[in-house]
């Protein structure tokens, strides 16, 4: 079973950039569909970007299209999220998720493995 640990969060000003990393252990990342989700206290967890296993197809939430880029390095067993042109509304806890089956969906219910999250705070 895979374990996921996120890093790279922090505080930035509006317009800034951050790169999040999700390091996997216990299994090979290449056999999982992976995704980034975010959550604000009191709100539902929302999908940000996902990348499917096998064909590597990618799906982004409309709110981050053109600003965020998801990628994976199977050799390093790590998933990334490059976040540019950050806005205050991007402030949230960002979590990495994985599932052994083919997934190309932003719905959180379809992912079985989760990290603890890394906080991103964007000030105006």
C-alpha positions as CSV (number, residue, x, y, z in Angstrom):
1,X,0.0,0.0,0.0
2,X,1.3,3.4,-0.9
3,X,2.1,6.2,1.6
4,X,2.1,9.8,0.5
5,X,3.9,12.8,2.0
6,X,3.3,16.3,0.7
7,X,5.8,19.2,0.9
8,X,6.4,22.6,-0.6
9,X,3.6,24.6,0.8
10,X,4.1,28.1,2.3
11,X,3.0,31.7,2.3
12,X,3.3,33.8,-0.9
13,X,2.0,37.0,-2.2
14,X,-0.6,37.2,-4.9
15,X,1.0,36.5,-8.3
16,X,3.7,34.3,-6.8
17,X,4.5,30.7,-7.4
18,X,5.0,27.5,-5.5
19,X,5.8,23.9,-6.4
20,X,4.3,21.2,-4.3
21,X,5.7,17.7,-4.1
22,X,4.1,14.4,-3.1
23,X,6.6,11.7,-2.3
24,X,5.4,8.1,-2.5
25,X,6.7,5.1,-0.6
26,X,5.7,1.5,-0.2
27,X,4.7,1.1,-3.9
28,X,5.5,2.3,-7.3
29,X,3.8,5.6,-8.3
30,X,3.6,4.5,-11.9
31,X,0.8,2.0,-11.1
32,X,-1.5,4.7,-9.6
33,X,-3.7,7.4,-10.9
34,X,-2.7,10.5,-8.9
35,X,-4.3,13.8,-8.0
36,X,-4.1,17.1,-6.1
37,X,-7.0,18.2,-4.0
38,X,-7.5,21.2,-1.7
39,X,-9.6,21.9,1.3
40,X,-10.6,25.0,3.3
41,X,-12.0,24.3,6.8
42,X,-15.8,23.9,6.6
43,X,-15.7,23.3,2.8
44,X,-15.7,20.2,0.8
45,X,-12.5,18.8,-0.5
46,X,-12.2,19.8,-4.2
47,X,-10.2,18.4,-7.0
48,X,-7.5,20.6,-8.5
49,X,-5.7,18.4,-11.0
50,X,-5.4,14.7,-11.7
51,X,-3.2,12.5,-13.9
52,X,-4.3,9.1,-14.9
53,X,-2.2,5.9,-14.7
54,X,-1.1,4.3,-18.0
55,X,-1.9,7.0,-20.5
56,X,-1.0,10.0,-18.4
57,X,-4.1,12.0,-19.4
58,X,-4.6,15.1,-17.3
59,X,-7.7,16.9,-16.0
60,X,-7.7,20.4,-14.4
61,X,-10.3,22.2,-12.4
62,X,-11.5,25.3,-14.4
63,X,-10.3,27.6,-11.6
64,X,-6.7,26.6,-12.1
65,X,-6.4,26.0,-15.8
66,X,-3.5,27.8,-17.4
67,X,-2.0,28.5,-13.9
68,X,-1.3,25.1,-12.4
69,X,0.6,22.2,-13.9
70,X,0.5,18.6,-12.6
71,X,3.4,16.2,-13.4
72,X,4.9,13.0,-12.2
73,X,8.4,11.6,-12.1
74,X,8.1,7.9,-11.8
75,X,11.8,7.4,-11.4
76,X,11.7,9.6,-8.3
77,X,8.3,8.2,-7.2
78,X,7.1,11.8,-6.8
79,X,4.1,13.8,-8.0
80,X,4.3,17.6,-8.5
81,X,2.0,20.6,-8.7
82,X,3.5,23.8,-10.2
83,X,1.4,26.7,-9.1
84,X,1.9,30.0,-10.9
85,X,-0.1,33.3,-10.7
86,X,-1.4,32.4,-7.3
87,X,-4.5,34.2,-6.0
88,X,-5.8,34.6,-2.5
89,X,-8.6,32.2,-3.3
90,X,-6.0,29.5,-3.9
91,X,-5.4,29.5,-0.1
92,X,-6.1,26.0,1.3
93,X,-4.6,22.8,2.5
94,X,-3.4,20.9,-0.5
95,X,-3.5,17.1,-0.4
96,X,-2.1,14.4,-2.7
97,X,-4.3,11.4,-3.5
98,X,-3.8,8.1,-5.3
99,X,-5.8,5.1,-6.6
100,X,-4.7,1.8,-8.1
101,X,-7.3,1.9,-10.9
102,X,-7.6,4.2,-14.0
103,X,-9.0,7.5,-12.8
104,X,-9.5,10.7,-14.7
105,X,-11.9,12.4,-12.3
106,X,-11.7,15.3,-9.9
107,X,-14.2,13.6,-7.5
108,X,-12.5,12.8,-4.2
109,X,-14.6,9.7,-3.6
110,X,-12.7,7.7,-6.2
111,X,-9.2,8.0,-4.6
112,X,-8.4,5.6,-1.7
113,X,-5.0,6.9,-0.5
114,X,-4.3,10.3,0.9
115,X,-1.4,12.3,2.3
116,X,-1.7,14.6,5.3
117,X,-1.5,17.8,3.3
118,X,0.6,20.9,3.0
119,X,-0.7,24.4,3.7
120,X,-0.7,27.1,1.0
121,X,-1.5,30.7,1.9
122,X,-1.7,33.5,-0.6
123,X,-1.9,37.1,0.6
124,X,-3.2,40.0,-1.5
